[in-house]
Every structure is written in structure tokens, then in C-alpha cells.
Amino acid sequence: MRTSLLIAVIGLLACPQFSLARDYTVSVCGTGHVVAQREYDPLSADDALALAHVELGLELEEVLPGLSLEIAWESGTHHGDMFPGADPWLDAELLMHGMVLSAAYRLPVTEWMNAVGRVGGTLDFAELEIREDDATLLSDWANARLGVQGVIGVEIFTPRNLLRRWFSQNPGDPGEGFTMGLRFEVGWSYKQPFVYDEMNEPAPEDDEVAKRQITRAPINLGGIHLDGFIFRAGLVVFF
Amino acid sequence: MHRIIVLILAGALLINCGGRRDVYDDDLVTIGPFPINGALCYINRSLADLVCLRVTPDSVTSDRTWLRPGPREIIEVSDKSRLAVLHDDEEQPGVALLGATGLREMGWIPLGEQFDRLALAPSTRYAIAYFSKTAGQSAGIRNLNQVQVLDFQSVGAHTPLALQTGGLSPLGVDFLPAGSGRFDNLAVIRVDNGLVIVDMEDPGAQPLWVRFTNTPGGLAQPAEVVFGPFFGDGGYIFVRLEGGSDVLSIRLTRDDSGALRRSINFLNVPAGSHPSDLLVLHGAGFEDKVFVVYGTSTGGAALLDANAIVTDEMSFDFPVPVNAARRLLGPDGIKEFVAVYHTNTISGEIYVVDPESGDTETVHLQDAFNRVAGPLDSSFLVAFHPKLGQTSTPGLRVVRMITLETSGRYSHRIATYSVDQSLSSYTFGSDGISMLGALGTSEISFVLDLETGEYESMRLDKAPVGVGLVPASNWAYFQHQNPLGSLTFVPTDRFDRNHALMLEGFVLEGLLDPR
């Protein structure tokens, strides 16, 4: 199934009509996520969640000039301390992976800057682990949740004709071709709540030992919304 | 454009500048377990919530309830239809009344003081809130001698009493047993130099004082208070003083107006000896008598008559020192005996005294023991031996009172059990014939039928540090070391790993659900 899908995508990209003069972008960014919800308080003293963001964008000029379809992978780990006044000291670790599929609209402002708006859907997985010495509670990866996010920002890049001059090329369309720069954007992310109602001790690595264990009843910690303000900054490369 | 960005940033910061509550930066303090009807509850002081693990015939479920700030202690009141939670919050100290099923708050009793303890009367209608010497001191000023009498029937009824003892906070509170007629609901508060007897049905009345004369060496502190049966016009309270050489007998009566009256008698034990344990018997003819164990160069005990001028009605001399007594029943469940022993003896002997005839039978356990226990009102005693015989194996000996078929005389039988480690904890079933135990670090637990000697043992996944029974259920529980909470539940009638269930980290139940 996956192989068929891959062949279809490659075929589509190889189609002359599709690939003709198609621009694409690659971005590597850091996303600062400030979670506004109180459920997140036990896990974080500063409401912060930092994520790495790698994105591939394909321009859809034939649909609307300036429109792009983008797919991104986001990942991050947040460590927080709970009840650190004395023993016990609890370490909470939230490990998150997600896909972002978004539509972006670029509005050239100058030869070196675009204004950008993005609206996208997200699919996130978030594993929660709470540790105290040898006592650990761990969720599983079945916690997949959908979400949406919207951001606006700017892309500041080296003017293309300046780059062409550096590389002794003739001047061309200032809105097309290779360049690179920085992107900055802010916005809001809304996600379905992650529910941690099946927290358990990690199962022993040895299957035989695991089978012999007394049955564990899972603990329900409740759920967290990870909605909040996002700030994203990073490098963007236009092809 | 940059103005727009600045505006968005500023807005986002305003939305998110709340920070988190301080509770997550303080210590995690949990108190428990509190066994209540069909459940085991833990107070999480840090988050001010109550986590209850409820047992059903086949499973265990957990739920979390928010409480007011500063929860400290929980008791079942009003015939178990409500829970009373003592709060020692600086701003709002008091007692919250929760429904036993939904745990919804049904009433609040403001106390004005941050009390440490709640002592519940057997009727479950009244309780005494008091400061305790053993509890941690709260901030601020406290009147250590003040107590509050709480009436849970009329919600909110609470009466402060300033005891004005001059000493420190009360040593403890005892209650007359239920079924004491006109003397039901009397509380006896032990203070540094006396007893204060409070009629909780009339808390506004002047409490009755029994003051002890301090000795040159220190305060006359009551070490033990026991109650004889109360009926008709009164009964006796027997008191042993810390380091004292007498037993105090307090005759408590009510006059025509219903006011409490008292008269005191000193019951002598042999010169040079000190009483170490008191015991009252329940049978007819023992209403005004107390069994006292005292230490001499050897050992002695006596049945003292509260009224007699010569109080030493019946005395017993033993060849080895003794310091404790325990009531033991014959196999018919009626005939009373007293087992006398030393709690840390090398002789390995227990003396079973028939208080009616004065006959004494020696139970030779052969090995030294360091603890004696048994179900209440039963015909069993369990002695805990650090070593059996010449081995280094610890063991238990169960002494059971029997009737000899040939002569009809009372005697005893002894069953010996070896265990691979000393018991870390144990408890006895409410049926009076079962014992539940857990062995030190070997992770072994067992349930032993004291009558038949049959037992089931089970290896737990973690070493137990405590054991108990969930009230009104067939579930036993074993506690394990884990500040986040760790328990293994197992039905006593299906005592095996297949039917056991383990819960880890339940103290954090509902952690992510905001208040």
C-alpha cells in the first residue's frame, strides 16, 4: 500500500505539467509553544513546549499564485519537575511527534521579504512519562490527536537577483528561483485533548517476566489540552 | 508589519502569563491509607484531594475528589453514612462532611483552630478535635489545651472547651464503650496531670476533672485508661499512671440531676512494683474488678477489686518477669481467660490464668518471642519468634484454647509455623480466625486459618511494607514502598496471583484535571 502511494506521488511529481516550473521550499525551524491551559501546569512551570519543525512546501501556482501546500514533521520533548520541594522529586517528560499539513499563502512585500499566512491541520502523538527514582508511570503511543493551527509571519531572504549577481548569472524574475533566508511567524495552535487514562508501569523487557506479573490496573491522570500561542523561527530555503 | 507582530506577541504573552499554582512546587505529602467502607482512601495534602480505591467483588477502581485546603485526617461518621475530613488550613480550619457514596460536601464545621486530630466516639455521632503532641506544629498561635466537641447529627454543632490544664496538648482521648446506657458518649481526655471527662451529649456542661498529684520526679501522666462495664447508676474507670505504683479506680455515677460525680480509690499492688498493663474482663462478677500486671524481680499479676479495702482479691506469682496481659476466650466464646507474658521474653512462656478459679496453666513455647498478638475476643494467641529452636529461622506459634474431650477441662494446643523471614506486617480478619501476613523483603504474603492451620501463600511483585483489610469487603491489601502509592489487592477467598491486582502511582489520580 505504502509502496503504491509512493509510486503515485513520484509519478505525479514527474509529470511534466505538474513539475514544470514548480517551486518548493525546505524549512528547518524551532517552534516555541506556550500552552495556555491549566492542565499543563503540573508538567511545566513555565507553560513552554519546544518543538523542532522540518517542513517541505510545494508551490501550487496553477491554483493560486502565492499558494503552497506544506507538510511538516514536528517533534519535541519537555521535561518538567513536580513537587520539587523535597523528596520525592517527580520528573515529567512529555515526548511529542506530529505531522502538520498546511496551506500557505505568500505575499511578496519587497524583493527580500514575503508576508506569509499558514493554516493547517495537525496529527500529534504525545507520550507522557512520570518518574520518581524507580517508580515510573508511562502512557502508550495510542494517544493520537487531531488539531489545527494558524500562523502569520514574514520570510526575510536574500534577493534572488543579488544572488544571481554573486554567481555571475543574468538577472531574472525576482520572485522565482533559488534563495534562502529566515522565517518568523506567530499564531495559535488548537489540539484535541490528550487523554492519559491508562498510565502504567513500563512492562518488563523480558516477555516471560511480564507474563508472570500480577495484573496492573492503570491509573487515570486525566487529560491535557496543548492549545496555545506558537512562535516559530528558522531557516527557509527556496528552490 | 512589525507593529502587527508586536501586538500579537503582546497579546499572546498576556494570555499565557498565568504561571502555575505553587502546589506543584511544594513537597508531595500524602496521608493514608484510611480504610473506609469498601474502599481505601489517601489524602493528598499537596493538591488537597482525596483518592479512593474502591473494591467491588471482582475489581478495584479509583476516583479522585477535590477537598478544601489543608486536609489532614478522615473518619467515617454517622453510622458510616458520612465522612468527616479534618482541615488544618491556616485561613479556614474546620471539618468538612462528605456523603459516603458521592463524596460530595454536605456540610462544613468551622473550628477556628488548626487541630491535629479527630477522635471518634463509638456511636460515630460525636468526635473530639484536639491538638496532639505527636503531630507537626502548624504556624501561628495555638491554645494547646483547647478541644472541640463535634456533633455530626446536627451539622455544624461544635462546642469549644478550654481545658486549662497548664500542661501541653492532650495525650489522647478515650471513649466509654457503646452500650454504656446513661454513660454513652462520655469522652475521657488524657492530659498531663489528670483526666477530663466530657459529656458530649451536653458539651456546654462543666467537664468533670480528675486531677493527679504530680510526683517530685515529674508529671503524673495517665499511661493507660480502661473501662469496666457501665450500667445502672455507674461504673469504673481504671487508670495506670506513667511510672506510678498504684492503680486508680474512678467510680463514675450520675446524680438525680444527671450531673456526673466521681469517687477515687487507689488500688495497691505489692510494694516496690509498678503496674505495666491493665485489663478488664467482661463476664459477670468482674464488673468492678481490674486485672493488673506488674513487674517485680520475678513477675506478678493480681485481680483487684475496686471496692474492697483489701483490694488484692486474687494474686499470681510467676517465675519470670511479665509486663502484658491479653484477654482470651475459651472455645465456647464465653469463658474468659487472661494470658500473661512478657512482650520480649527469653523464657518463651505464657501463663494462662483462669480469673474465676485462679488456676494458672503455663504454655511452654520453647523459644523466645518478641511479640504476642491475636484477633480480638478470640481463643487464639500468636507468638512471634525471631528464631525457632537451634535454627536461625523465624517462626510463629499459634496458641489455641480448647476443651479436653475426656475431662471437659480447658487446655491449649500449639501449632508451629516456620517463616523464612520475620513478619514485616500482619493483621487479623474480622472473622477472628484468619491471619494475614507479609514477610520482610521476600515478597511472600500469606493468609493463615488459625483454627485449621491451613494457609495459602502468594509471592507479591514487590516487597510489602504494610498489610490490611478493606472494610466491608473480602479484599486484603499489601502496601509497597512508593511515594506515588503502590498497593496489591487480593481477595482473601481467592488468595493467588491470578486474582490479585496491583495499582501503582494512584496518588496522582486525576493530576491533569484542573480544579
HADDOCK unambig.tbl for C-alpha pairs under 7 A between the chains (distance, minus, plus):
assign (segid A and resid 34 and name CA) (segid B and resid 16 and name CA) 6.86 0.50 0.50
assign (segid A and resid 36 and name CA) (segid B and resid 15 and name CA) 7.00 0.50 0.50
assign (segid A and resid 36 and name CA) (segid B and resid 16 and name CA) 5.26 0.50 0.50
assign (segid A and resid 38 and name CA) (segid B and resid 514 and name CA) 6.22 0.50 0.50
assign (segid A and resid 39 and name CA) (segid B and resid 512 and name CA) 4.88 0.50 0.50
assign (segid A and resid 39 and name CA) (segid B and resid 513 and name CA) 5.77 0.50 0.50
assign (segid A and resid 39 and name CA) (segid B and resid 514 and name CA) 5.41 0.50 0.50
assign (segid A and resid 40 and name CA) (segid B and resid 512 and name CA) 6.93 0.50 0.50
assign (segid A and resid 41 and name CA) (segid B and resid 20 and name CA) 5.20 0.50 0.50
assign (segid A and resid 42 and name CA) (segid B and resid 24 and name CA) 6.02 0.50 0.50
assign (segid A and resid 42 and name CA) (segid B and resid 512 and name CA) 6.92 0.50 0.50
assign (segid A and resid 45 and name CA) (segid B and resid 19 and name CA) 6.59 0.50 0.50
assign (segid A and resid 45 and name CA) (segid B and resid 20 and name CA) 5.99 0.50 0.50
assign (segid A and resid 46 and name CA) (segid B and resid 19 and name CA) 6.15 0.50 0.50
assign (segid A and resid 47 and name CA) (segid B and resid 19 and name CA) 6.93 0.50 0.50
assign (segid A and resid 82 and name CA) (segid B and resid 24 and name CA) 5.27 0.50 0.50
assign (segid A and resid 82 and name CA) (segid B and resid 25 and name CA) 6.15 0.50 0.50
assign (segid A and resid 83 and name CA) (segid B and resid 24 and name CA) 4.89 0.50 0.50
assign (segid A and resid 83 and name CA) (segid B and resid 25 and name CA) 4.66 0.50 0.50
assign (segid A and resid 83 and name CA) (segid B and resid 26 and name CA) 4.93 0.50 0.50
assign (segid A and resid 83 and name CA) (segid B and resid 27 and name CA) 4.93 0.50 0.50
assign (segid A and resid 83 and name CA) (segid B and resid 28 and name CA) 5.45 0.50 0.50
assign (segid A and resid 84 and name CA) (segid B and resid 25 and name CA) 5.55 0.50 0.50
assign (segid A and resid 84 and name CA) (segid B and resid 26 and name CA) 6.22 0.50 0.50
assign (segid A and resid 84 and name CA) (segid B and resid 27 and name CA) 6.31 0.50 0.50
assign (segid A and resid 85 and name CA) (segid B and resid 25 and name CA) 5.91 0.50 0.50
assign (segid A and resid 85 and name CA) (segid B and resid 26 and name CA) 4.54 0.50 0.50
assign (segid A and resid 85 and name CA) (segid B and resid 27 and name CA) 4.58 0.50 0.50
assign (segid A and resid 86 and name CA) (segid B and resid 27 and name CA) 5.48 0.50 0.50
assign (segid A and resid 88 and name CA) (segid B and resid 28 and name CA) 6.75 0.50 0.50
assign (segid A and resid 88 and name CA) (segid B and resid 483 and name CA) 6.81 0.50 0.50
assign (segid A and resid 135 and name CA) (segid B and resid 482 and name CA) 6.84 0.50 0.50
assign (segid A and resid 137 and name CA) (segid B and resid 505 and name CA) 6.95 0.50 0.50
assign (segid A and resid 213 and name CA) (segid B and resid 461 and name CA) 6.78 0.50 0.50
assign (segid A and resid 214 and name CA) (segid B and resid 461 and name CA) 6.76 0.50 0.50
assign (segid A and resid 214 and name CA) (segid B and resid 497 and name CA) 5.86 0.50 0.50
assign (segid A and resid 214 and name CA) (segid B and resid 498 and name CA) 6.99 0.50 0.50
assign (segid A and resid 214 and name CA) (segid B and resid 500 and name CA) 6.24 0.50 0.50
assign (segid A and resid 214 and name CA) (segid B and resid 501 and name CA) 6.13 0.50 0.50
assign (segid A and resid 214 and name CA) (segid B and resid 502 and name CA) 6.49 0.50 0.50
assign (segid A and resid 215 and name CA) (segid B and resid 500 and name CA) 6.79 0.50 0.50
assign (segid A and resid 215 and name CA) (segid B and resid 501 and name CA) 5.15 0.50 0.50
assign (segid A and resid 215 and name CA) (segid B and resid 502 and name CA) 6.12 0.50 0.50
assign (segid A and resid 216 and name CA) (segid B and resid 501 and name CA) 5.79 0.50 0.50
assign (segid A and resid 216 and name CA) (segid B and resid 502 and name CA) 4.75 0.50 0.50
assign (segid A and resid 216 and name CA) (segid B and resid 503 and name CA) 5.88 0.50 0.50
assign (segid A and resid 217 and name CA) (segid B and resid 501 and name CA) 6.56 0.50 0.50
assign (segid A and resid 217 and name CA) (segid B and resid 502 and name CA) 6.00 0.50 0.50
assign (segid A and resid 217 and name CA) (segid B and resid 503 and name CA) 5.32 0.50 0.50
assign (segid A and resid 218 and name CA) (segid B and resid 503 and name CA) 6.90 0.50 0.50
assign (segid A and resid 219 and name CA) (segid B and resid 505 and name CA) 6.95 0.50 0.50
assign (segid A and resid 219 and name CA) (segid B and resid 506 and name CA) 5.90 0.50 0.50
assign (segid A and resid 219 and name CA) (segid B and resid 509 and name CA) 6.17 0.50 0.50
assign (segid A and resid 220 and name CA) (segid B and resid 509 and name CA) 5.46 0.50 0.50
assign (segid A and resid 220 and name CA) (segid B and resid 510 and name CA) 5.97 0.50 0.50
assign (segid A and resid 221 and name CA) (segid B and resid 508 and name CA) 6.38 0.50 0.50
assign (segid A and resid 221 and name CA) (segid B and resid 509 and name CA) 4.91 0.50 0.50
assign (segid A and resid 221 and name CA) (segid B and resid 510 and name CA) 4.20 0.50 0.50
assign (segid A and resid 221 and name CA) (segid B and resid 511 and name CA) 5.05 0.50 0.50
assign (segid A and resid 221 and name CA) (segid B and resid 512 and name CA) 5.62 0.50 0.50
assign (segid A and resid 222 and name CA) (segid B and resid 510 and name CA) 4.89 0.50 0.50
assign (segid A and resid 222 and name CA) (segid B and resid 511 and name CA) 6.41 0.50 0.50
assign (segid A and resid 222 and name CA) (segid B and resid 512 and name CA) 4.92 0.50 0.50
assign (segid A and resid 222 and name CA) (segid B and resid 513 and name CA) 5.23 0.50 0.50
assign (segid A and resid 223 and name CA) (segid B and resid 512 and name CA) 5.62 0.50 0.50
assign (segid A and resid 223 and name CA) (segid B and resid 513 and name CA) 6.32 0.50 0.50
assign (segid A and resid 224 and name CA) (segid B and resid 512 and name CA) 6.29 0.50 0.50
assign (segid A and resid 229 and name CA) (segid B and resid 12 and name CA) 5.95 0.50 0.50
